[in-house]
Amino acid sequence: MINAAVVGLGWWGQKIVADLDGSAEIRVVLGVDPSAEARRKITGVRTAAAFADALADDEVEAVILCTPHARHAEQIVAAAGAGRHVFCEKPLTTSGAEARDAIAAVEKAGVQLGIGHERRFEPAVQLLRDMCGHGDLGVPLVLEGNFSQDKFLALPADNWRLSATDAPVGPLSATGIHLVDLAIAVFGRPVEVWARLGTLATEFANGDTLTVTLGFEGGRTALITAVLTTPFVGRVAVMGSRGWLEIRDRNHPELPRGWDVTTTLRGSEPSTEFYPPHPSVRANLEAFAAAAEGRAAYPVPYGEMLANADTFEAITRSARSGQLERLPRE
């Protein structure tokens, strides 16, 4: 059992506290937020106002960061320096340089780093990765994904999630980054990106409509869409040389209702199977706890976390420049 502090008690921090209630792997012993109102929403757990309070608390063995993206790097480095394991909500950082500093800090300290890409822990996504890895679809050629939601329409204009500084390229940092992660999990590290960001239906400072093309070695491609004004839709598909598989979400991962998975192989009719709801957020955190205790390897390698951060930065550059942007070499 790992004792953890949840840092940032907004929408997602509150969900994590609720999801970990009763976990046999990781226990929330402290909630941290500068807002007294946010702290009052957490019951049955001690609270504190400052991140430093978590690092000074001898009961806290790990921190779970649900804080604005721009603060992640410095908080990971500080937590590692204090000997705490760190689970960080996505995106890990907003630049590759920050990600390298963060990973170097946890490796030097000998602590575990986890990342909030819970979609990897959905059974349907695990099926997709297995079929791609085993060649069941032939050669994987193209990944298509759309992850859109309208939850942010209710936020005040000064909320950090709508800030071009704290959450650059809003649709990417909100939802699209999960699809970037899945593309990396299937195809590896991208080599180039082209992105188009628009503010078409809102006044969000960081945009509401994003389309991204990711190019990989050998000509493979991922096509990703993320919109912050369309009612929830979640879909990911891989087209292979001898078949395809598509996953359709029935609801936002906040309250999963399961997935419809359609598979078609050459010479056969399409087959659709329902995968029931699965607590993927909790599964990710419990895998992090097991890795922190040395009982199992964490299933998201640091190299893939770094590839995601480099891709995030390249997409941000492309959204601003309108040009094709290349990723740095590993």
Secondary structure in CASP SS format (residue, H / E / C, confidence):
PFRMAT SS
TARGET T0000
AUTHOR 0000-0000-0000
METHOD secondary structure of the structure
MODEL  1
M C 1.00
I E 1.00
N E 1.00
A E 1.00
A E 1.00
V E 1.00
V E 1.00
G C 1.00
L C 1.00
G C 1.00
W H 1.00
W H 1.00
G H 1.00
Q H 1.00
K H 1.00
I H 1.00
V H 1.00
A H 1.00
D H 1.00
L C 1.00
D C 1.00
G C 1.00
S C 1.00
A C 1.00
E C 1.00
I E 1.00
R E 1.00
V E 1.00
V E 1.00
L E 1.00
G E 1.00
V E 1.00
D C 1.00
P C 1.00
S C 1.00
A H 1.00
E H 1.00
A H 1.00
R H 1.00
R H 1.00
K C 1.00
I C 1.00
T C 1.00
G C 1.00
V C 1.00
R E 1.00
T E 1.00
A E 1.00
A C 1.00
A C 1.00
F H 1.00
A H 1.00
D H 1.00
A H 1.00
L H 1.00
A C 1.00
D C 1.00
D C 1.00
E C 1.00
V C 1.00
E C 1.00
A E 1.00
V E 1.00
I E 1.00
L E 1.00
C C 1.00
T C 1.00
P C 1.00
H H 1.00
A H 1.00
R H 1.00
H H 1.00
A H 1.00
E H 1.00
Q H 1.00
I H 1.00
V H 1.00
A H 1.00
A H 1.00
A H 1.00
G H 1.00
A C 1.00
G C 1.00
R C 1.00
H E 1.00
V E 1.00
F E 1.00
C E 1.00
E C 1.00
K C 1.00
P C 1.00
L C 1.00
T C 1.00
T C 1.00
S C 1.00
G H 1.00
A H 1.00
E H 1.00
A H 1.00
R H 1.00
D H 1.00
A H 1.00
I H 1.00
A H 1.00
A H 1.00
V H 1.00
E H 1.00
K H 1.00
A H 1.00
G C 1.00
V C 1.00
Q C 1.00
L E 1.00
G E 1.00
I E 1.00
G C 1.00
H C 1.00
E H 1.00
R H 1.00
R H 1.00
F H 1.00
E C 1.00
P H 1.00
A H 1.00
V H 1.00
Q H 1.00
L H 1.00
L H 1.00
R H 1.00
D H 1.00
M H 1.00
C H 1.00
G H 1.00
H H 1.00
G C 1.00
D C 1.00
L C 1.00
G C 1.00
V C 1.00
P E 1.00
L E 1.00
V E 1.00
L E 1.00
E E 1.00
G E 1.00
N E 1.00
F E 1.00
S E 1.00
Q C 1.00
D C 1.00
K H 1.00
F H 1.00
L H 1.00
A H 1.00
L C 1.00
P C 1.00
A C 1.00
D C 1.00
N C 1.00
W H 1.00
R H 1.00
L H 1.00
S C 1.00
A C 1.00
T C 1.00
D C 1.00
A C 1.00
P C 1.00
V C 1.00
G H 1.00
P H 1.00
L H 1.00
S H 1.00
A H 1.00
T H 1.00
G H 1.00
I H 1.00
H H 1.00
L H 1.00
V H 1.00
D H 1.00
L H 1.00
A H 1.00
I H 1.00
A H 1.00
V H 1.00
F H 1.00
G C 1.00
R C 1.00
P E 1.00
V E 1.00
E E 1.00
V E 1.00
W E 1.00
A E 1.00
R E 1.00
L E 1.00
G E 1.00
T C 1.00
L C 1.00
A C 1.00
T C 1.00
E C 1.00
F C 1.00
A C 1.00
N C 1.00
G C 1.00
D C 1.00
T E 1.00
L E 1.00
T E 1.00
V E 1.00
T E 1.00
L E 1.00
G E 1.00
F E 1.00
E H 1.00
G H 1.00
G H 1.00
R C 1.00
T E 1.00
A E 1.00
L E 1.00
I E 1.00
T E 1.00
A E 1.00
V E 1.00
L C 1.00
T C 1.00
T C 1.00
P C 1.00
F C 1.00
V E 1.00
G E 1.00
R E 1.00
V E 1.00
A E 1.00
V E 1.00
M E 1.00
G E 1.00
S C 1.00
R C 1.00
G E 1.00
W E 1.00
L E 1.00
E E 1.00
I E 1.00
R E 1.00
D E 1.00
R C 1.00
N C 1.00
H C 1.00
P C 1.00
E C 1.00
L C 1.00
P C 1.00
R C 1.00
G C 1.00
W E 1.00
D E 1.00
V E 1.00
T E 1.00
T E 1.00
T E 1.00
L E 1.00
R C 1.00
G C 1.00
S C 1.00
E C 1.00
P C 1.00
S E 1.00
T E 1.00
E E 1.00
F E 1.00
Y E 1.00
P C 1.00
P C 1.00
H C 1.00
P C 1.00
S H 1.00
V H 1.00
R H 1.00
A H 1.00
N H 1.00
L H 1.00
E H 1.00
A H 1.00
F H 1.00
A H 1.00
A H 1.00
A H 1.00
A H 1.00
E C 1.00
G C 1.00
R C 1.00
A C 1.00
A C 1.00
Y C 1.00
P C 1.00
V C 1.00
P C 1.00
Y H 1.00
G H 1.00
E H 1.00
M H 1.00
L H 1.00
A H 1.00
N H 1.00
A H 1.00
D H 1.00
T H 1.00
F H 1.00
E H 1.00
A H 1.00
I H 1.00
T H 1.00
R H 1.00
S H 1.00
A H 1.00
R H 1.00
S H 1.00
G C 1.00
Q C 1.00
L C 1.00
E E 1.00
R E 1.00
L C 1.00
P C 1.00
R C 1.00
E C 1.00
END
